[in-house]
Amino acid sequence: MPADLVVGVGASSGADPGALADLVGATLAAAGLQAGDVVAVATVDLKAQEPAVVALAGSLGVELLTFTPAELARQDVPTPSDVVAAAVGTPSVAEAAALLAAGPGAELVVAKQRTSDATTAIARRAIP
């Protein structure tokens, strides 16, 4: 099976890089997915320089894709958050970013998982 997973993430400013990596690793493992099948990490553009997010993409050896809050807000997601909408300007970062980065026809294979300072969700690209 080809590498086809996109990990969407959201993180509080100053989030612990190790904690974000642990959250993503545990989320992949719980879903029976492999880190080697991840092709990108995606987030909101406001977090493009967030150390935990940059470190995650680096540790996975994949590119970091970012989207504006307006782009993310247009993406339908199963678990929108009023708190995130108030803070960032979009009701979803992790789920919306994963789906947008994975492209048309993408499937959300793991809905939002969270800790106190980070979220992740995983989408699979559509098979061409």
C-alpha positions in Angstrom: 0.0 0.0 0.0 1.5 3.4 -0.9 2.3 6.1 1.6 -0.9 8.1 1.7 -1.5 9.5 5.2 -1.5 13.1 6.2 -1.2 14.1 9.9 -3.1 17.2 10.8 -1.9 18.9 14.0 -2.8 21.9 16.2 -0.6 23.0 19.1 -0.6 25.7 21.8 2.2 28.1 21.6 5.2 26.5 23.4 3.8 23.0 23.2 6.3 20.3 24.1 7.7 18.7 20.9 8.1 15.4 22.6 4.5 15.4 23.8 3.2 16.2 20.3 5.4 13.4 18.8 4.1 11.0 21.4 0.4 12.0 20.7 0.9 11.4 17.0 2.8 8.2 17.5 0.2 6.8 19.8 -2.6 7.9 17.5 -1.0 6.2 14.5 -0.4 3.0 16.6 -3.9 2.9 18.0 -5.3 3.0 14.5 -2.9 0.3 13.2 -1.1 2.9 11.0 2.6 3.2 10.3 4.6 6.4 10.6 6.3 5.4 7.3 3.0 5.9 5.5 2.8 9.6 6.4 3.5 11.9 3.5 2.9 15.3 5.2 2.1 17.1 8.3 -0.5 19.9 8.0 -1.5 22.8 10.2 -2.7 26.4 10.3 -0.3 28.9 8.9 -0.1 30.6 12.3 1.8 27.6 13.5 4.2 27.3 10.6 7.2 28.1 12.9 5.9 26.5 16.0 8.9 24.4 17.3 6.8 21.3 18.2 5.1 21.2 14.7 8.3 21.8 12.8 10.1 19.1 14.9 7.3 16.6 14.2 7.5 17.1 10.4 11.3 16.8 10.6 11.2 13.6 12.7 8.8 12.0 10.2 10.9 13.2 7.3 8.0 14.9 5.6 7.0 18.3 4.4 5.0 20.7 6.5 1.9 22.1 4.7 0.0 25.1 6.1 -3.4 26.7 5.4 -5.0 30.0 6.4 -7.7 30.0 9.0 -10.2 30.9 6.2 -9.2 27.9 4.1 -9.5 25.6 7.1 -12.9 27.1 8.1 -14.4 26.1 4.7 -13.6 22.4 5.3 -16.4 20.3 6.9 -15.2 18.3 9.9 -16.8 15.9 12.4 -15.7 17.7 15.6 -15.6 21.5 15.2 -14.7 23.5 18.3 -16.0 26.9 19.4 -12.9 27.3 21.5 -10.6 26.8 18.6 -12.7 29.1 16.4 -12.5 31.9 18.9 -8.7 31.5 19.3 -7.6 30.8 15.8 -10.5 31.9 13.5 -11.4 28.4 12.3 -13.5 25.7 14.1 -10.9 23.0 13.2 -7.1 22.9 12.7 -6.1 19.2 12.9 -9.0 17.6 11.1 -9.4 20.4 8.5 -5.7 20.6 7.8 -5.4 16.8 7.4 -8.3 16.7 5.0 -7.2 19.7 2.9 -3.6 18.5 2.6 -4.8 15.0 1.6 -6.7 16.5 -1.3 -10.1 15.8 -3.0 -11.8 12.6 -1.9 -9.7 12.3 1.2 -11.0 10.2 4.1 -10.6 11.2 7.8 -9.3 7.9 9.2 -8.7 9.1 12.7 -10.8 12.0 14.1 -9.3 14.6 16.4 -7.3 13.3 19.3 -6.1 15.7 21.9 -4.0 16.5 24.9 -3.9 19.6 27.0 -1.8 21.5 24.4 -2.1 19.6 21.1 -4.4 17.9 18.7 -4.0 15.5 15.9 -6.1 13.9 13.2 -5.2 11.6 10.3 -6.5 11.6 6.8 -5.9 9.2 3.9 -5.5 10.4 0.3 -8.0 9.1 -2.2 -6.7 6.3 -4.4 -6.4 7.6 -7.9 
